[in-house]
Amino acid sequence: MGRIVLEKVVKRFGQAEVIPPLDLTIEDGEFTVFVGPSGCGKSTLLRLIAGLEDVSSGRIVIDGTDATELAPAKRGLAMVFQSYALYPHMTVRRNIAFPMKMAGMDQAEQDRRIAKAAEALNLTDYLDRKPGQLSGGQRQRVAIGRAIVREPQAFLFDEPLSNLDAALRVGMRLEISELHKRLNTTMIYVTHDQVEAMTMADKIVVLRAGHIEQVGSPLDLYRTPRNLFVAGFIGSPRMNFIDGAEAAKHGAHTIGIRPEHMEVSSTSGLWKGRVGVAEHLGSDTFIHVHDTGLAETMTIRVDGEVDLHHGDTVYMTPREEMLHRFDAQGLRMAEVGVPA
Amino acid sequence: MATQHSRSAARLMMAPAVTLLLGWMLVPLAMTLYFSFKKYLPLRGGDLGWVGFENYVRFVTSSAFWPSIQTTLVIVGGVLVITTVLGVALALLLDQPMWGQGPVRILVIAPFFVMPTVSALVWKNMFMDPNYGLLADLWRAFGAEPVQWLSQASVPSIIMIVAWQWLPFATLILLTAIQSLDSEQLEAAEMDGAPSPKRFWYIILPHLGRAISVVILIQTIFLLGIFAEIFVTTGGAFGTKTLTYLIYQRVLESQNVGLGSAGGVYAIILANILAIFLMRIVGKNLDN
């Protein structure tokens, strides 16, 4: 099935080493998300798996066979591109049929698969339109349809939602997750949006400058980030980091506390500061606190609405058991009494 | 209010240019129409009065008319086929990353900057001359008898010369069109299992459809009027007399302005018929 193994994969563009030796295993049926800031090599890694880029050294094994030198079409993978890459002069039907036509599949089977995919993706009424006449979300679904009909061993998604507006993005996110549950096929999904990563993934691969910083389930990464980078990247709003004397009290070089893991009070608490901006979202409130003497700004997340406004004095108390401790190299330190 | 004012001001300011352009086109057109209904022989009595449609009838019934139409269409069609096919091929080649891309592109475009008369003379004397032309040398190098290009293969020779001039134009337009193709489409097609000939046929060629129709439209308009290449090389002999050349002969060699003007009106009609067809095709392509 769709088990993908990367062994010591290296990619160089000229002198620049974009992907240093990298090992990764993606289990069959797993929804894996590559996440990282732009330029971290996540798209390159996906293109290496797809075969659109050649590896400089190392091996890519798909479903037990060495696919390193295989042509993209022979790897049994389907890809959904950021721009959707629909063929503008073909109707939706011909777009979806294209991979099957190239494979020389017989017409009856093509029609059956198109009908099935169109039904699943709500495209039945649009089959005879051209991509130019569709909305962004519909184009996205056509691109997915074109991938589905090939019945690939794995789907590759390259930032598929970045061209959609916020509301549509949430909807498509759910649709892709449901598709995964239904098909149970391996999916690799590239995004820079950690919310997408957290909500969709079975396994998240956090990348920075081509290196894998951490691999794990969304909650693993949230609870036990291996280093400062992962701690800062996963979770929204960002984790607060405090250096210096306050960190030394906990025997660490840096301590981190997530905004949702602090108690807030207007009368007493461990740390004191002044409210900068309070973002009222209704369900919860993000308070940006200045002048704490600990960090430039700190963010607190409070459930529901709180009566705190610009300039108010505020006291914060971190929940001791939720503190993350990092050493001078930025690596996570063992919990007191518990090995990391 | 402001838009009303600015609109009338804009009309006022455009008026001189529009008047000039209109006069530029209307005066010759009106004069052609005027002379086409007259018997006007400058060296044999001048204006000999109105003759109705006699010039039109004489022009069409002359034995040279239909062959000239045929020659015109063969030359235009031949050049169009060569320039679009080779233009697509050259554009594909020039799109590949290579060393010295900039200079090569400029060199490819260079023939377009050579004046028609000059390029025709260069072809006639340097390449096609049966005694000292380079092609003759080439033929002799293989032990063959040199071809008398401009008399034995006159129409193909002219097609070759004109195609050489217009190939850069086609290449340039098609190259920019190829460069505007989203590379993700090609990658998607590659993942969908299309090898490069199929990617060309299903993705690149349809993408070029619009550019190809623009190339054909513009070239047709200009190619209907080619004159210098024929004048300099064969002088209309050996079956290279196009409609334009026939009109020239009627007016200047036969000194019959009325007859030539009638031919000019036919040329206008022919050009318009072609233009309507082409506009339809291009319009259809632009819609998509």
Interface residues (C-beta under 8 A of the other chain):
Chain A: A50 G51 L52 A71 P72 A73 L77 A78 M79 F81 Q82 S83 A85 L86 Y87 P88 H89 M90 F98 P99 M102 A103 K130 G132 R146 R150
Chain B: D182 E184 Q185 E187 A188 A189 E190 M191 D192 G193 A194 K198 Y202 I203 P206 H207 G209 N288
